[in-house]
Amino acid sequence: MKTAAERAGDVTDVEVVFTPSGRRATVPHGTVILDAARQVGVDLDSICAGRGICGRCQIEIGSVPGIDERPSRLSAVAETETAYRGRKPLVEGRRLACAARAHDDVVIEIPADSQVHRQVIRKRPEVDNLPIDPVVRLLYVEVEPATLDGVPGDAERLAAALAAQWGSKDLHLAPSVLRDLQPALRASGHAVTLAVRDGVSIVAVWPGFRDAVYGVAFDIGSTTVAAHLCNLMTGDVLASAGRMNPQIRFGEDLMSRVSYVMMNPEDGAARLTDAVRSAANELVGVLAAEAEVDRHEIVEVVAVGNPIMHHLFLGIDPTPLGSAPFALATASSIEVGAAEVGLNVHPAARLYTLPLIAGHVGADTTAAILSETPYRSEDVQLLVDVGTNAEIVLGNRKRLVAASSPTGPAFEGAQISAGQRAAPGAIERVRIDPDGLDVRFSVIGCEPWSDEPEFEERIGKVGVTGICGSGIIEAVAQLMLAGVVSTNGVIVDSGRSDRIVADGRTHSFILFQDDDVDIRITQNDVRAIQLAKAALYAGIRLLMDHFGVDQVDQIRLAGAFGAHIDPAHAVALGMIPDCDVDRISAAGNAAGTGAMIALLSSEARREIEEIAIGVEKIETATEPRFQEHFVDAMAIPHRTAEYPHLTKVMSLPPRTAAASGQRRRRAAT
Amino acid sequence: MKTAAERAGDVTDVEVVFTPSGRRATVPHGTVILDAARQVGVDLDSICAGRGICGRCQIEIGSVPGIDERPSRLSAVAETETAYRGRKPLVEGRRLACAARAHDDVVIEIPADSQVHRQVIRKRPEVDNLPIDPVVRLLYVEVEPATLDGVPGDAERLAAALAAQWGSKDLHLAPSVLRDLQPALRASGHAVTLAVRDGVSIVAVWPGFRDAVYGVAFDIGSTTVAAHLCNLMTGDVLASAGRMNPQIRFGEDLMSRVSYVMMNPEDGAARLTDAVRSAANELVGVLAAEAEVDRHEIVEVVAVGNPIMHHLFLGIDPTPLGSAPFALATASSIEVGAAEVGLNVHPAARLYTLPLIAGHVGADTTAAILSETPYRSEDVQLLVDVGTNAEIVLGNRKRLVAASSPTGPAFEGAQISAGQRAAPGAIERVRIDPDGLDVRFSVIGCEPWSDEPEFEERIGKVGVTGICGSGIIEAVAQLMLAGVVSTNGVIVDSGRSDRIVADGRTHSFILFQDDDVDIRITQNDVRAIQLAKAALYAGIRLLMDHFGVDQVDQIRLAGAFGAHIDPAHAVALGMIPDCDVDRISAAGNAAGTGAMIALLSSEARREIEEIAIGVEKIETATEPRFQEHFVDAMAIPHRTAEYPHLTKVMSLPPRTAAASGQRRRRAAT
């Protein structure tokens, strides 16, 4: 429907004001809003290039002073808009910018979800507010069919269509697209959707219109490989899954895997590489099935991991990482074909790995930095990820320093007499009454605490099998608070309880005994925890020295350890420096979140690449002060000053909310 | 050794004049000549960045008016030069530009072999004068070893060394280089040679210094796959080999292979692709063994072929090429990882394919154009490559037109009663005495003609097995000249010879009979040749119409057919238009030569990419004039005008030089 003015050919200019950008376009009466937006560079999404198919260019009529918001300022609702509303939901009052035309001066509001660079709020806190700015974009394009006398090549006709319909020139076609293009054109009446990477390469083609394409973010740990499948267009996390890293059969920890490689120069590295890649492929299958997508619709992959995992996944011999000077093959971010690392996804999919910082501080740490963004903070943040080594990052928006501290595996329950991984059956919380030395504990997989009536019934299913890292830390801290463990880490037999028993020339403290297990804290266990916590504290202290602070404003504990550890106990034991306990918190799987951010945002990639170069790495092995700090930190607690958090530790709610509820009900009966 | 002036710090400027470029550098006294050359952009080669290792930067002292050529104008011969001369030959009087310093105004002559962009003259005429300007360059670089406190990544230390020693920045590392870099650095005391592609990507690394790297050029024909292995630095062709295209088991000719693909939609294309790729890999093995190089030292591959071979080699379904509108997947040049097409060479090697022109005019034709360079010619050139289809290119520096004409396989000996491929045992040359209709012929693999005394003895080893394309053409032309075949192509039984025999309702002409074979030219054979030559001539004529000429200046006959065919007979039969017989010549394997040129010169690639876009393709199938020309060309000969070449044909030397010598000796006895 044309206006009278249009029919008469009496075309006058109108002004279109876009919010929130505030940009103004002066265009002829009747100009399509999408065209006006492009003309002044307004960030307005579109996949179908204005055909009323994709619904990405939804707009609202807004108002600014001087211009009211009468709908008549736009053309009447067009057929394509009615048709779109018939197929998909369209918020009342919204229009499609590719159909609506400016009939008068008008204010056009671009809702957040119509912007190409948009923030998406999701339910899961750890993936809140991820910027969506993926390296891959979708373009719908209609191609002229081949004729005997016309342009002979499909690729060249596609290029002509892209230039005409999208203004895109010189896009490079991936080889797999060359193979897929003809069948796609034929299957769809010559209309296809392309995935364009970095604005320069066509990496995938599908017949007809589509508005979803997927990516996978891997967090490759030495114990666990975790992965998330995301819709690259919406940022939605459609599925998450984890698998034991099958490299474990070649060695429990990182160094034993490097040793395996050194002992098997022929194919050791290749076998470790194959193992982790097969786990990754298996995860892709699990994720694709769960999200009900075809694995060949996955066009982008991001992986993070410590330097050894990173190298092995990329097929690089990690041997140099096993000894000084711990030379990395590269510290830079890498982009390779996903097929080159054996991933069975779309054949033109690319794998991006985040940059590394040093031989012990890998892409998992940079991913955590990307997730936690200490580089934007005014406060001095401490970010700690504890595994066999602890990766430590300290700093704020002005400066970041990082180190890896050789804590050993004690915090993961290894080298502890009754230690085990954090899995069902493991004691994870411990409270010891300072008077009678009575012990209460909770077990992973069993909600009630050990002194609650339901415990007996519920524990039957999981059993008590050992004690995990957080349990040991709480146990030692509680023993210290109860006076059982002395400041220099000796279990003292004060005769106060028969839980303290002689164990050769030292003593142990019995946490739990039944017919099957005998879970005790031995003198060796205390020593192992002492060594580990001293290493961690010394590393942190060294960074604080370098950074020039005596106190940190905020502490974030990343990873599984960070999720289980009780901050107050960690401070009490002297693992981490003094800090307001309220400002110590778990960062969740910061590495995995960082990988997802890099999957969904090309801007985030540039950001972390730049940040990573500026992170100052501190090498603990060559720093004499590290040894000094380490020796100082062996005592429990090692600080002589009055300890501000001890009372807090004791007053922490000892039970879960559910357990408390139970107790209240019991009290009422 | 410093001069007195240098010792005194009294540095004055001197002028260095470079020939042949004529560029002048004003530099401080004592400046290294290589540095002076770089300063003014003089094309002077170097792999070792001025360490006196590679010997690429050899120079001579020249003279221009005003500056004499006393050697004392350069510094004394340096230790590195003496050391180099001890290892490798250095022409007397030559200096290494990286060691010689300017001590006064001096003229420096850059010999052709010291230029990066150089022309190399070789013994084989078809690879004469190839420009050497490969996409891959070698750089020798010495890298700082890793230290605990230094830059942690090998790649980053390499980048720093490249920036310092070569001024090269932002070079991208191929994934395989990341894997090879550490072992190479460790094996060589941190000195490595890099292969850099297109000036932007490091594609290979080797420990220590090296000055050779290799490439392979493939010419993938439907019958034969040929390949050449070249030293990319010198342009030397180190080995050449050919193999039957194993696709033949899926169909003798192109269309039957496309049919096979259509009948086997599941895996037909994949099987054809696997077949040709396995042949290519086998050839790489043969070439590498012959040239005594490691196949992983092959870092660049070029392939040409007709559109169907091109698509199949790249793994693209050729089905659309089997029927109108004969749509290509792409007409553009393509660059993919060699590994992506299954080639077992260096993992980062790339495959480059030349552009195509139309659904029937492929990369073999553009390669022939690149080799023959009609686009540089003032004369109007006709380039003909005869196979099952004939690819025809006509034009000069102003304009090129191209077509494919459906000649059918008769010229290749197929669909001929006694026809066979050009292989030992095939009659390839025929002379028929116009008076008594006596027949003389020669056979591939047997030097003497059939009427020579040695023939009986020598033919025993090969036998007479059939007649190949050139033999049939000569036979039909000779029969026409002898009056046995009429103008409209009928074998007329004039009763002149018992070689003319009734064959059903038509007649045949017996060429040769013995106990085993009966080689005759049947009426059907004449018809097949009539159809084929009419198609070829009509295609050429159509191009001449489009180009607007009635005559061509020069005719080049490419491929195996072009090498065997006798130009005069081809003209006599009316296959090709009138042209001075001296200006009709065989082009050899122009497609293979073009592939080699593209292998050795990146400039040539840009050249043919640009030229190919401008070639006007003429579609014979939709041109009414093609049918007219075709019908006109069916007669033998079809031109009514007096035929200028008939006498020349008859006066051509009928025997080889050796046979003539034999005859002279016999005459003397």
Interface residues (C-beta under 8 A of the other chain):
Chain A: A146 T147 L148 D149 G150 V151 P152 G153 D154 A155 E156 L173 P175 L178 R179 L181 Q182 P183 R186 L314 G315 I316 D317 P320 A324 P325 F326 A327 L328 A329 T330 A331 S332 I334 V336 G337 E340 L356 I357 A358 G359 K617 E619 A621 T622
Chain B: A146 T147 L148 D149 G150 V151 P152 G153 D154 A155 E156 L173 P175 L178 R179 L181 Q182 P183 L314 G315 I316 D317 P320 A324 P325 F326 A327 L328 A329 T330 A331 S332 I334 V336 G337 E340 L356 I357 A358 G359 K617 E619 A621 T622
